[in-house]
Amino acid sequence: MDVHDPQDIARAQNELLREALGRRPPPPADENDAGENHSLAPYARTEPRRRAIALEAARVTSSDVVYDLGSGDGAVLIDAAERYGCACVGLELDASLVKTSEEEAKRRGVDDLVAVRQCDLTRVRAETLARGIEDLPPPTVAYAWLTGGGLSRFSSKLREAWEVGDFRIVTCVDSLDACVDFERDGAFAEHIDRGWEVHRGKEAAFGVFVVPPKSVSLEKWAREERAC
Ligand SMILES: C[S@@+](CC[C@H](N)C(=O)[O-])C[C@H]1O[C@@H](n2cnc3c(N)ncnc32)[C@H](O)[C@@H]1O
């Protein structure tokens, strides 16, 4: 073993852990294979102040199409539609939350801007996500507040979609370059490099992380922030 290879050390560490825990089976190799567990996160709203910071950090404008990946009760979508007048699309596993979102969007008078689809993100194809779900326009902003484990499991599909499409990503609490699935990667999982380059601006202090669109470098994104 090369003692200087951090991935080797991480793997060996997890091997020791598995031994200590009674040799649990190694995680499935295919990150897109959701197995029996299709839930990437339980339902909870993003705290409203963090939500506002996240939408601002993503530099949302009226011409954007904001996708909320796991949209819960639609609070992010409704907030974005009210504040910025942009089109919003929610993708949500739980049909009752889809219904709640639609009713609330209607009650708040933004149902012309907000569309929500019942959908399992672990099943949707990356290309479909990038090009737009069904008849809906493609995302220019993808918002994701999932657990670290959920984000980690969804990371490779999101990456594929990000490479095909043209959108920036804003995540809350966990960042794409450091999220870890402790179930899959081991309880002392160390950093797993999936190639994401994440902007850590002033919003990072509030647990908000942005990945610029693939056509914009981190440096350019940061320069634009300073200019604002
Ligand atoms: C932490 S909540 C975030 C809700 C909302 N985005 C917000 O920030 O207020 C995560 C949401 O993802 C949904 N979710 C979990 N797994 C999913 C999947 N495989 N496909 C679609 N939605 C999923 C959950 O039902 C839940 O509503």
The ligand as an SDF file (V2000), in Angstrom:
LIG
                    3D

 27 29  0  0  0  0  0  0  0  0999 V2000
  -34.7870   18.1570    3.4840 C   0  0  0  0  0  0  0  0  0  0  0  0
  -36.2360   18.1560    2.4750 S   0  0  0  0  0  0  0  0  0  0  0  0
  -36.0680   19.6880    1.5970 C   0  0  0  0  0  0  0  0  0  0  0  0
  -37.3930   20.2990    1.2090 C   0  0  0  0  0  0  0  0  0  0  0  0
  -37.2730   21.6020    0.4240 C   0  0  0  0  0  0  0  0  0  0  0  0
  -36.3590   21.4790   -0.6800 N   0  0  0  0  0  0  0  0  0  0  0  0
  -36.7970   22.7080    1.3080 C   0  0  0  0  0  0  0  0  0  0  0  0
  -35.5800   22.9890    1.2790 O   0  0  0  0  0  0  0  0  0  0  0  0
  -37.6020   23.3130    2.0280 O   0  0  0  0  0  0  0  0  0  0  0  0
  -35.8450   16.9200    1.2730 C   0  0  0  0  0  0  0  0  0  0  0  0
  -36.9970   16.5220    0.3900 C   0  0  0  0  0  0  0  0  0  0  0  0
  -36.5150   15.5990   -0.5830 O   0  0  0  0  0  0  0  0  0  0  0  0
  -37.5450   14.6490   -0.8390 C   0  0  0  0  0  0  0  0  0  0  0  0
  -36.9240   13.4460   -1.4190 N   0  0  0  0  0  0  0  0  0  0  0  0
  -36.2010   12.5060   -0.7770 C   0  0  0  0  0  0  0  0  0  0  0  0
  -35.8140   11.5390   -1.6300 N   0  0  0  0  0  0  0  0  0  0  0  0
  -36.3030   11.8770   -2.8500 C   0  0  0  0  0  0  0  0  0  0  0  0
  -36.2550   11.2530   -4.1250 C   0  0  0  0  0  0  0  0  0  0  0  0
  -35.6460   10.0950   -4.3260 N   0  0  0  0  0  0  0  0  0  0  0  0
  -36.8660   11.8830   -5.1630 N   0  0  0  0  0  0  0  0  0  0  0  0
  -37.5130   13.0740   -4.9720 C   0  0  0  0  0  0  0  0  0  0  0  0
  -37.5990   13.6930   -3.7680 N   0  0  0  0  0  0  0  0  0  0  0  0
  -37.0070   13.1010   -2.7190 C   0  0  0  0  0  0  0  0  0  0  0  0
  -38.1580   14.4160    0.5360 C   0  0  0  0  0  0  0  0  0  0  0  0
  -39.4570   13.8530    0.4300 O   0  0  0  0  0  0  0  0  0  0  0  0
  -38.1400   15.8360    1.1100 C   0  0  0  0  0  0  0  0  0  0  0  0
  -39.3390   16.5080    0.8580 O   0  0  0  0  0  0  0  0  0  0  0  0
  1  2  1  0
  2  3  1  0
  2 10  1  0
  3  4  1  0
  4  5  1  0
  5  6  1  0
  5  7  1  0
  7  8  2  0
  7  9  1  0
 10 11  1  0
 11 12  1  0
 11 26  1  0
 12 13  1  0
 13 14  1  0
 13 24  1  0
 14 15  1  0
 14 23  1  0
 15 16  2  0
 16 17  1  0
 17 18  1  0
 17 23  2  0
 18 19  1  0
 18 20  2  0
 20 21  1  0
 21 22  2  0
 22 23  1  0
 24 25  1  0
 24 26  1  0
 26 27  1  0
M  CHG  2   2   1   9  -1
M  END
$$$$
